[in-house]
Amino acid sequence: MDNGRKESELWQANEILASILANMSDAVIVAGRDEKFLVFNRAAQRMFGADIAQITLTEWSDRPCLYLPDKVTPFSRDELPLARALRGEKTNNVEIFVRPGDVPTGLWTRVNARPLSDADGKLLGGMMVCRDISEIKQEEFFRTGQSRVLEMIAADKPLGEVLTNLVFLMEGQAEGLRCSILLLSRDGKHVRHGAAPNLPEVYVKAVDGAPIGPHNGSCGTAMYTRRPVVVTDVMTDPLWANYRKLARISGLNACWSTPILSPQGEVLGSFAMYRQERRGPVAEENRLTEIATHIAGIAIERQRQQEILREREARISLAAESADVAFWILYPEQNSAWMSEKGRLMYGFDSNLPLTCESILSRIHPDERAKVKETYDCSCALHGTFESEHRLLLPYGKIRWVIMRGRCLKDEHGNLLEIIGVTLDVSAQKQADLQLQLQREEMAHRNRVSLMGEMTASFAHELNQPLTAIANNASAARRFLERGNIEPVLLQQLLQDMVADSHRAGEVIRGIRSLVRKDTSVRNLLNLNSVITDTVRLVSSDLLNRESVVTTQLDPQLPQVNAALVQMQQVLLNLIINGLDAVAGLPPSERRIVISTRSDKTDVVEVSVRDFGEGLPKDRPEKVFDHFYSTKQQGMGMGLTIVRSIVEAHGGTITAENAPDRGARIVIRLPAAREQALTKVAA
C-alpha cells in the first residue's frame, strides 16, 4: 500500500516537473556524462530546433548554429556552457547568438549552466538554462544605432548621410518596412528629397519638388495639416489620387506619415513608413515613428542653424571686406572662435586653421597681452563692451597696430552666449602719427635753435661772467705767488671761487647743449617753480639788454609734474621772449612780465605768463596758436604752435586771453604727478 502510494506520488511529481518544463519560457537542457540530452524542453526545441534533442552535445557543436556575440565566429565545443558544466564548471550570463535553420534572422540567448552531482558529490551530468533575449538585444542595438546617428549630427555630418542612416536604422526594426524622410522647402510650399534608400528611384524623383496640400499624398498632407496622416490603402484613398499609379509601380499599398516639427512648432519635413500589405501602423511602429521624427527634427534643425550661421558669416565677411575691418565672434563656453577672411589675414591665421579664444589672444604682443586679457575678462564678467588699442605680433615678426572693439551677447537668463567684435588695422595711422611726431620734434628743435640765436647775448653774458671771474681769480693768485707773500687761506679761497665759477660755466654749457639736443622726450618728476627760476636766470642778460623785468609769483605748495625738462624750458622761453617782444614798444618802466603758478584741490598745475603789451586779437585770441600766424614782421608763426603741441603731448591744455586792463595772458594747465595729486586731495 505504501509502495503504491509512493509510486503514485513520484509519478505525480514527475508529471508536475514535466508540465513545468513544458510551460517554461526559458530553455532547459540537461545532458548526462555521455553528452546525450536527458531533458530538452519545448522552449529549447523552439530556440534550437526539435531535432537537436536526438543528437549529442559534440554533434550539436559541429553544426554552424551557435555563435559568439560577433555573430560570425562559431562557439567551440569546449567553451559551450553545457560542455563546461559537464566538466564541473559553473557559467553565468553567457550570450550566444543562435541561427537555427528555421529562424533565418537568428535569436539571442543568455545562458547559465551548472554541473549536476549526486549526494556524494559525484558528477552525473550538466544543465543549462537559456533565456531568449532577442528583444532586449534588438532594443540595445536600436539604442546604439540612435546614439550613432546622434553622434553624426554632433559631428556635423552631411544631412543626407545622417537621414539615410536614420532610415536604415528604422527599417531594420521590422521585416518588410520601408521608410522615407522628406524636407519642407524654404518657401514652405514644396517638398524636397531627404532620404529614401529603399524606395525606387522613379518614386523619389517624382515626389521631389511636389507641392504640399490637403490632398497631396500622405507626406504632403501631413506637412500641410501639421498632423499625422494614415492611409491603409493607397489604391482607394483620395489623398493618393495623383500618386496611385506611382505607388502601384513602386509596390506600395499603405503609407502613414508624421510631420517633423522644430521645438518652436515649425514644420521641417515628414517621416513616412510604407508597407506592401494594406494596414495601419501597430504600436511598435508608432513608437519608431515618434523616435524617428524626434531625431530627424534635431538633424534638420541643426542643419538649418548651420545654414543660417554660414549665411550670417558670409554677410559679415562681405561687410568686413567692404569696410576693411576684421569681424570675429568668440564662444567662451566652447572655447572656439570665428573670424572673417579679412581678420585671418590681419592676424596671420591660415584660412583652414580652427580658432580658439587662446589662439586669438596669442597674437597680441606679449608686452600688452596681460592688460588686454584683463580688459576682456572684466567685460565678460560684466557682460558689457570693451575697447583696446594694442599691437599684434605676427608669426613672421611683423608688428601691427590695431583697435579692437567687442560686445557681449547674452540670453534671456543673462548667460553669456558669445562676444562679437571688430578689429581695425591702424598701423598706417600709427606710422603717420609717428612721422608727424618726428616732424614736430624737428620743428621744436629748430625752434630751440632759433631761440638760441635770439638769446646769444644772454648766453654769452651768462657764460662770460664765470669765465671772467675765473680769469680774474687766476691772475690774482699768480700775482700773490710772484710776490711770494700769499697767505694759504687766501689762496684756498681763490681756488674755491674758481671751482664754483667753473661749475657755473659748466651748467650754462649743459643748458645750451640740452636746448639744442634733439632727443628731449625723457620725462621725469619736475618742480615747475624750479624750472621757471632756472629759465628766468637764463634770460637775465636779455632782460637787462631789453630793459625789462620778469617777476614771479610761485605757489610754494605746487605739486610736481611728470614732464620733459628741456621741453618745459622751451615752452617757457617761447612765452617769455614773446612777452618781451610784446612790451618792447613800451617805456622801460612798463616793460613787465609776470609768471605765476598755482594749484587747487584738483590734480591740475597751472602756469600763467602775463605781459602788459597791446594784447591779442579781440575777435579770436586763440588764433595765436594757429600755424603760421604771427604778429611779428619777422616771425614764422610756429612758436606758439609748437608750444601747444608740447603741452598737449604732456596731457595738458593751453589757452590765450586778454587781461582785464591790458596785455595778454597765456595759461598752461598740466596734470600733476598722480601720487602727489592724491596726497593733495587727501590733505
C-alpha positions in Angstrom: 0.0 0.0 0.0 2.8 2.4 0.9 4.8 1.4 -2.2 1.8 2.1 -4.4 1.2 5.5 -2.8 4.9 6.4 -3.2 4.9 5.4 -6.8 1.8 7.5 -7.4 3.3 10.5 -5.7 6.5 10.0 -7.7 4.5 9.8 -10.9 2.6 12.9 -9.9 5.8 14.8 -9.1 7.3 13.8 -12.5 4.2 14.9 -14.2 4.3 18.3 -12.5 8.0 18.6 -13.3 7.3 17.7 -16.9 4.5 20.3 -17.0 6.8 22.9 -15.5 9.5 22.2 -18.1 7.0 22.2 -20.9 5.5 25.5 -20.0 8.7 27.4 -19.1 9.6 30.2 -21.5 13.3 29.5 -20.8 15.0 26.7 -22.5 16.2 23.9 -20.1 18.7 21.4 -21.4 20.1 18.5 -19.3 22.9 16.2 -20.6 24.5 13.1 -19.0 28.2 12.5 -18.8 27.9 10.7 -22.1 26.7 14.1 -23.7 23.3 12.7 -24.6 20.4 15.0 -23.8 18.2 13.9 -21.0 16.0 17.0 -20.9 15.3 19.2 -23.9 12.0 21.1 -23.2 9.7 22.8 -25.7 11.4 26.2 -25.3 14.7 24.6 -26.1 13.2 23.0 -29.2 11.7 26.3 -30.2 15.1 28.1 -29.8 17.5 25.5 -31.2 15.3 23.1 -33.2 13.5 19.9 -32.2 16.0 17.6 -34.0 18.8 18.7 -31.7 17.3 16.6 -28.9 18.2 13.4 -30.8 21.9 14.1 -31.1 24.8 14.6 -28.7 26.4 17.8 -27.5 29.5 17.2 -29.7 27.3 16.7 -32.8 25.4 19.9 -31.9 28.5 21.9 -31.6 29.7 20.7 -35.0 26.6 22.3 -36.6 27.0 26.0 -37.7 24.2 27.4 -35.5 25.8 28.6 -32.2 28.0 31.8 -32.5 29.9 34.2 -30.4 28.4 37.7 -30.0 30.1 38.9 -33.2 27.5 36.6 -35.0 30.3 35.2 -37.2 32.7 33.1 -35.0 31.2 29.7 -34.0 31.3 28.7 -30.4 34.0 26.0 -29.8 32.7 22.8 -28.3 34.9 23.2 -25.2 33.7 26.7 -24.5 30.0 25.9 -24.7 28.4 26.4 -21.2 26.9 22.9 -21.2 30.3 21.4 -22.0 31.9 23.3 -19.2 29.1 22.2 -16.8 29.9 18.6 -17.7 33.5 19.3 -16.6 32.2 20.6 -13.3 32.3 24.3 -14.0 29.7 27.0 -13.4 29.0 29.7 -16.0 26.8 32.8 -15.7 25.2 35.2 -18.3 27.0 33.9 -21.4 25.4 35.4 -24.5 25.1 33.1 -27.6 23.7 34.1 -30.9 21.7 31.2 -32.3 20.9 30.8 -36.0 18.7 27.6 -36.4 17.6 26.5 -39.8 14.0 27.6 -39.4 14.8 31.0 -37.9 17.0 32.8 -40.6 17.2 36.1 -38.7 18.6 34.3 -35.6 17.9 34.9 -32.0 19.9 35.8 -28.9 20.1 33.8 -25.7 21.6 34.4 -22.2 22.9 31.1 -20.8 23.6 30.0 -17.2 25.0 26.4 -16.7 25.6 24.2 -13.6 27.1 20.8 -13.1 24.8 18.1 -11.6 26.1 15.8 -8.8 24.7 13.1 -6.5 24.6 13.3 -2.7 28.2 12.2 -2.6 29.3 14.9 -4.9 29.8 12.5 -7.9 29.4 14.3 -11.2 26.3 13.0 -13.0 25.9 15.5 -15.9 25.2 19.1 -16.6 22.3 21.5 -17.0 21.9 24.9 -18.8 19.1 27.3 -18.8 18.8 29.7 -21.8 16.6 32.8 -21.9 15.6 34.4 -25.2 16.9 38.0 -25.1 16.3 38.8 -28.7 14.0 41.7 -27.9 16.4 43.1 -25.3 19.3 42.8 -27.7 17.3 44.4 -30.5 16.4 47.3 -28.3 20.1 47.6 -27.3 21.2 47.6 -30.9 18.5 50.1 -31.6 19.7 52.5 -28.9 23.2 52.0 -30.1 22.0 52.9 -33.6 20.3 56.0 -32.3 23.5 57.1 -30.5 25.4 56.6 -33.7 23.0 58.9 -35.6 23.1 61.5 -32.9 26.9 61.4 -32.9 26.8 62.0 -36.7 24.6 65.1 -36.0 27.0 66.4 -33.4 29.9 65.8 -35.8 28.1 67.9 -38.4 28.0 65.1 -41.0 26.1 65.9 -44.2 22.3 66.0 -43.6 21.6 63.4 -46.3 24.1 61.0 -44.8 22.5 61.4 -41.3 18.9 61.0 -42.6 19.9 57.9 -44.6 21.4 56.2 -41.6 18.3 57.1 -39.6 16.1 55.5 -42.2 18.2 52.3 -42.3 18.0 52.1 -38.5 14.2 52.3 -38.6 13.8 49.9 -41.4 16.0 47.4 -39.6 13.5 47.2 -36.7 10.7 45.4 -38.7 10.6 43.0 -41.6 9.4 44.4 -44.9 9.4 48.0 -43.6 10.4 50.9 -45.9 10.8 54.5 -44.8 11.4 57.9 -46.2 12.2 61.4 -44.9 11.1 64.5 -46.9 12.1 68.1 -46.2 9.9 71.2 -46.5 11.5 73.7 -48.8 12.2 77.3 -47.6 9.2 78.6 -49.4 7.0 76.4 -47.2 5.1 75.1 -50.2 7.1 72.2 -51.7 8.8 69.0 -50.5 12.4 68.1 -51.1 14.1 64.7 -51.0 15.7 63.9 -47.8 16.4 60.1 -47.6 14.7 57.0 -49.0 17.4 54.4 -49.6 15.0 51.5 -50.3 12.3 53.3 -52.4 12.5 53.1 -56.2 14.4 56.0 -57.8 11.4 56.7 -60.0 9.3 57.3 -56.9 11.9 59.5 -55.2 12.3 61.7 -58.3 8.6 62.1 -58.8 8.0 63.2 -55.2 11.0 65.6 -55.0 9.6 69.1 -55.6 5.9 68.2 -55.3 3.6 70.7 -53.6 2.1 70.2 -50.2 -1.6 70.5 -49.7 -4.8 68.9 -48.3 -4.9 66.2 -50.9 -1.2 65.6 -51.7 -0.5 62.1 -50.5 0.4 61.1 -47.0 3.5 63.3 -46.7 2.3 66.4 -48.5 -0.9 66.3 -46.5 0.8 65.7 -43.2 3.1 68.7 -43.7 0.1 70.9 -44.8 -2.2 69.9 -41.9 0.7 69.5 -39.3 -0.9 66.2 -38.2 -0.1 62.6 -38.8 -1.9 61.1 -41.8 -2.6 57.3 -42.0 -3.5 55.7 -45.4 -4.2 52.0 -45.1 -4.9 51.5 -48.8 -3.3 53.9 -51.3 -5.3 52.4 -54.2 -8.6 53.7 -52.8 -7.7 56.6 -50.6 -8.5 60.0 -52.3 -5.3 61.6 -50.8 -3.3 59.4 -53.3 -5.4 60.1 -56.3 -2.4 61.8 -58.1 0.1 59.3 -56.9 -1.8 56.0 -57.3 0.0 54.9 -60.5 3.4 55.7 -59.0 2.5 53.7 -55.8 1.5 50.7 -57.9 4.8 50.7 -59.8 6.7 51.0 -56.6 4.8 48.2 -54.8 3.4 50.5 -52.1 -0.1 49.7 -50.7 -0.1 51.5 -47.3 1.6 54.6 -46.1 1.5 56.6 -42.9 3.3 59.9 -42.5 4.0 62.2 -39.5 5.2 65.9 -39.7 8.6 66.7 -38.3 8.4 69.8 -36.2 11.0 72.1 -34.7 11.0 73.0 -31.0 9.2 76.2 -32.0 6.5 74.2 -33.8 7.7 75.0 -37.3 7.2 72.2 -39.9 10.6 70.9 -41.1 9.5 67.9 -43.1 7.9 64.5 -42.7 8.8 60.9 -41.8 6.8 58.1 -43.6 6.5 54.3 -43.3 5.4 52.2 -46.3 4.0 48.6 -46.4 3.1 46.2 -49.1 0.2 44.9 -47.1 -2.8 47.0 -46.6 -3.0 48.0 -43.0 -2.3 50.8 -40.5 0.6 51.1 -38.0 1.0 48.9 -35.0 2.1 50.2 -31.6 5.7 49.4 -32.2 5.7 51.3 -35.5 4.1 54.3 -33.8 7.0 54.2 -31.2 9.5 54.0 -34.0 7.9 57.0 -35.8 8.0 59.1 -32.6 11.7 58.4 -32.2 12.5 58.9 -35.9 10.7 62.3 -36.1 12.4 63.5 -32.9 15.9 62.6 -34.2 15.2 63.9 -37.7 14.0 67.1 -36.2 17.3 67.6 -34.3 19.3 66.9 -37.5 17.2 69.2 -39.8 17.1 72.0 -37.2 20.8 71.8 -36.7 21.5 71.9 -40.4 19.2 74.9 -40.8 21.0 76.7 -38.0 24.3 75.9 -39.7 23.0 77.3 -42.9 21.8 80.5 -41.1 25.2 80.7 -39.4 27.0 80.3 -42.8 24.8 83.0 -44.4 25.5 85.3 -41.4 29.2 84.7 -41.7 29.1 85.4 -45.4 27.2 88.7 -44.8 29.7 89.6 -42.1 32.6 88.8 -44.3 31.2 90.9 -47.1 30.7 93.8 -44.7 34.1 93.3 -43.3 35.8 93.3 -46.7 33.8 96.4 -47.7 34.6 98.2 -44.5 38.2 97.0 -44.4 37.9 95.7 -40.9 38.1 92.2 -39.3 34.9 90.7 -37.8 35.2 88.0 -35.2 33.0 86.0 -32.8 34.2 84.3 -29.6 32.3 81.4 -28.0 33.8 81.3 -24.4 31.8 78.2 -23.4 33.1 76.1 -26.3 36.5 77.8 -26.4 36.1 78.3 -30.1 36.1 81.4 -32.4 35.1 82.5 -35.9 36.9 85.2 -37.8 36.3 86.7 -41.3 38.9 86.1 -44.0 40.0 89.7 -43.7 40.6 89.1 -40.0 42.6 85.9 -40.6 44.8 87.8 -42.9 45.2 90.6 -40.4 46.0 88.2 -37.5 48.2 85.9 -39.7 46.0 82.8 -39.4 45.7 80.1 -42.1 42.2 80.1 -43.7 41.6 76.4 -42.6 43.0 76.7 -39.0 40.4 76.1 -36.3 40.4 79.1 -34.0 40.1 79.3 -30.2 39.9 82.2 -27.8 43.5 81.4 -26.8 44.8 81.4 -30.4 43.5 84.9 -31.0 44.9 86.1 -27.6 48.3 84.7 -28.5 48.6 87.1 -31.4 48.6 90.1 -29.0 52.1 91.5 -28.3 53.5 89.8 -25.1 54.1 93.2 -23.6 50.4 94.1 -23.8 48.7 90.7 -23.6 48.0 90.7 -19.9 46.4 94.1 -19.9 44.2 93.2 -22.9 43.2 89.9 -21.2 42.3 91.8 -18.1 40.1 94.2 -20.1 38.5 91.2 -21.9 37.8 89.3 -18.6 36.3 92.3 -16.9 34.0 92.8 -19.9 32.9 89.1 -19.8 32.2 89.4 -16.1 30.0 92.4 -16.6 28.5 91.3 -19.9 29.4 94.7 -21.3 31.5 96.2 -24.1 35.2 96.8 -24.3 37.8 98.5 -26.5 41.5 98.2 -26.6 44.3 99.6 -28.7 47.3 97.4 -28.8 49.9 95.7 -31.0 49.8 92.3 -32.8 52.9 90.3 -33.1 52.5 88.1 -36.2 54.3 84.8 -36.7 56.9 86.2 -39.2 57.8 89.0 -36.8 55.7 91.9 -38.2 54.1 94.3 -35.7 50.6 95.6 -36.5 48.8 98.3 -34.5 45.0 97.6 -34.1 42.0 98.8 -32.3 39.7 96.0 -31.0 36.1 96.7 -30.1 33.7 94.0 -28.7 30.3 93.5 -27.2 29.0 90.6 -25.1 25.7 89.0 -26.1 23.6 87.1 -23.5 20.4 85.1 -23.5 17.2 86.0 -21.7 18.5 84.4 -18.5 21.7 86.5 -18.5 24.0 83.7 -19.6 26.9 84.8 -21.8 26.4 83.4 -25.3 29.1 85.0 -27.4 31.3 88.0 -27.9 31.1 89.8 -31.2 33.5 92.4 -32.3 35.7 94.1 -34.9 39.4 94.8 -35.3 40.6 97.8 -37.2 44.2 97.9 -38.5 45.5 101.4 -37.6 49.2 100.7 -38.5 49.2 103.2 -41.3 47.7 105.8 -39.0 50.2 105.0 -36.3 53.0 105.3 -38.8 51.6 108.7 -39.9 51.4 109.8 -36.3 55.0 108.8 -35.8 56.1 110.7 -38.8 54.1 113.7 -37.6 55.7 113.4 -34.2 59.1 113.3 -35.7 58.3 116.4 -37.8 57.0 118.1 -34.6 60.2 117.2 -32.8 62.3 118.6 -35.7 60.2 121.8 -35.7 60.6 122.1 -31.9 64.4 121.5 -32.3 64.6 124.2 -34.9 62.6 126.5 -32.7 65.0 125.9 -29.8 67.9 126.6 -32.1 66.2 129.8 -33.2 65.7 130.8 -29.6 69.4 130.2 -29.0 70.1 132.7 -31.8 67.8 135.3 -30.2 69.4 134.7 -26.8 73.1 134.7 -27.9 73.9 137.8 -26.0 72.2 136.5 -22.9 74.0 133.2 -23.0 77.3 134.9 -23.8 76.8 137.1 -20.8 75.9 134.2 -18.6 79.0 132.3 -19.8 81.3 135.3 -19.7 80.6 136.1 -16.1 82.1 132.9 -14.6 84.9 132.8 -17.2 85.9 136.4 -16.3 85.7 135.6 -12.6 87.9 132.5 -13.2 90.4 134.6 -15.1 90.5 137.4 -12.5 91.0 135.0 -9.6 93.7 133.2 -11.5 95.5 136.5 -12.2 95.3 137.5 -8.6 96.6 134.2 -7.4 99.6 134.5 -9.9 100.4 138.0 -8.6 100.4 136.8 -5.0 102.6 133.9 -5.9 105.0 136.2 -7.7 105.3 138.4 -4.6 105.9 135.3 -2.5 103.8 136.5 0.4 100.4 134.9 -0.3 98.5 133.5 2.7 97.3 129.9 2.4 93.8 130.8 3.5 93.5 133.5 0.7 94.9 131.1 -1.9 92.4 128.4 -0.8 89.6 131.0 -1.1 90.7 132.0 -4.6 90.8 128.4 -5.7 87.3 127.6 -4.3 85.9 130.6 -6.2 87.5 129.4 -9.4 85.9 125.9 -8.9 82.5 127.4 -8.2 82.7 129.6 -11.3 83.8 126.7 -13.4 80.7 124.7 -12.2 78.5 127.7 -13.1 80.0 127.9 -16.6 79.5 124.1 -16.9 75.8 124.5 -16.0 75.4 127.2 -18.7 77.0 125.0 -21.3 74.9 122.0 -20.3 71.8 124.1 -20.5 72.8 125.2 -24.0 73.5 121.6 -25.1 70.2 120.3 -23.7 68.3 123.0 -25.6 69.9 122.2 -28.9 69.9 118.4 -28.5 67.2 116.6 -30.5 66.4 113.8 -28.0 64.4 115.7 -25.4 61.5 113.3 -24.7 62.7 111.7 -21.5 60.2 112.6 -18.7 60.9 113.0 -15.0 59.2 114.4 -12.0 59.7 118.2 -12.2 59.1 121.1 -9.9 57.9 123.8 -12.3 58.8 126.5 -9.8 62.5 125.4 -10.1 62.2 125.2 -13.9 60.8 128.7 -14.0 63.6 130.1 -11.8 66.3 128.5 -13.9 64.7 129.6 -17.1 64.4 133.2 -15.9 68.1 133.1 -14.9 69.0 132.0 -18.5 67.3 135.1 -19.9 68.6 137.6 -17.3 71.1 139.2 -19.7 68.4 139.6 -22.3 66.2 141.3 -19.7 69.0 143.8 -18.9 69.6 144.5 -22.6 65.8 145.0 -23.2 65.4 147.0 -20.0 62.6 144.7 -19.0 61.6 142.9 -15.8 60.3 139.4 -15.1 58.6 138.9 -11.7 57.5 135.5 -10.4 54.6 134.6 -8.1 55.2 131.0 -7.3 53.0 128.7 -5.2 55.2 127.0 -2.6 52.9 124.0 -2.4 52.9 123.4 -6.1 52.8 119.6 -6.9 55.3 118.1 -9.2 54.6 117.2 -12.8 55.8 114.3 -15.0 57.4 116.1 -17.9 60.5 116.5 -20.1 62.7 119.3 -18.6 64.0 120.7 -21.9 60.5 120.8 -23.4 59.2 122.7 -20.4 62.2 125.1 -20.7 61.4 125.5 -24.4 57.7 126.4 -23.6 58.7 129.0 -21.0 61.4 130.5 -23.2 59.0 130.9 -26.1 56.4 132.6 -23.8 59.0 134.8 -22.1 60.5 136.0 -25.4 57.0 136.5 -26.9 56.2 138.6 -23.8 59.4 140.6 -24.2 58.6 141.3 -27.8 55.1 142.4 -26.8 56.3 145.0 -24.3 59.3 146.2 -26.4 57.4 149.4 -27.6 56.5 150.5 -24.1 58.5 152.8 -21.8 61.1 150.8 -19.8 59.2 151.3 -16.6 56.2 149.4 -18.0 58.1 146.6 -19.6 56.9 143.9 -17.2 56.2 140.2 -17.4 54.6 138.2 -14.6 55.0 134.4 -14.3 52.8 132.8 -11.7 52.0 129.2 -10.6 49.2 127.8 -8.6 47.3 124.6 -7.8 43.8 123.9 -6.4 42.2 120.9 -4.8 42.2 119.0 -8.1 45.1 117.3 -9.8 46.0 120.3 -12.1 49.1 122.5 -12.0 48.6 125.9 -13.6 51.3 128.2 -15.0 50.4 131.7 -16.4 52.7 134.1 -18.3 51.3 137.6 -18.5 52.6 140.7 -20.3 51.4 144.3 -20.4 51.6 144.8 -24.2 48.9 145.5 -26.7 47.2 142.2 -26.1 45.8 139.6 -28.5 43.3 139.8 -31.5 40.0 140.7 -29.9 37.9 138.6 -32.4 39.6 135.4 -31.6 42.5 135.4 -29.2 43.1 131.6 -29.7 44.3 132.3 -33.3 47.8 132.9 -32.0 48.2 129.1 -31.8 47.3 128.7 -35.5 50.0 127.6 -37.9 52.0 130.5 -39.4 50.0 133.1 -37.6 52.3 135.9 -36.2 52.1 139.5 -35.0 55.8 140.0 -35.7 57.1 141.1 -39.0 60.0 138.6 -38.9 58.0 135.9 -37.1 57.4 132.4 -38.7 54.1 131.8 -36.7 55.3 128.4 -35.4 56.5 129.3 -31.9 53.1 129.1 -30.1 52.0 126.2 -32.3 55.0 124.2 -31.1 54.3 125.3 -27.5 50.7 124.0 -27.8 51.8 120.6 -29.3 54.3 120.2 -26.4 51.7 121.0 -23.8 49.1 118.7 -25.3 51.6 115.9 -25.7 52.0 116.1 -21.9 48.3 115.7 -21.4 47.7 119.4 -20.7 45.9 122.4 -22.2 46.9 125.9 -23.1 44.7 129.0 -23.6 45.2 132.6 -24.5 43.2 135.6 -23.3 43.4 139.3 -22.9 44.0 140.6 -19.4 41.2 142.8 -17.9 43.3 146.0 -18.0 45.7 145.4 -20.8 48.2 142.9 -22.2 47.8 139.1 -22.8 47.8 136.1 -20.5 48.8 132.6 -21.6 47.6 129.9 -19.2 49.0 126.4 -19.2 47.4 123.6 -17.2 49.3 120.3 -16.7 48.2 117.2 -14.8 50.0 116.8 -11.5 52.0 113.6 -10.9 49.5 111.1 -9.7 51.0 110.3 -6.2 51.2 114.0 -5.3 47.8 114.7 -6.7 46.3 112.1 -4.5 48.2 113.4 -1.5 46.9 116.9 -2.1 43.3 115.8 -2.5 43.6 113.8 0.8 45.0 116.8 2.6 
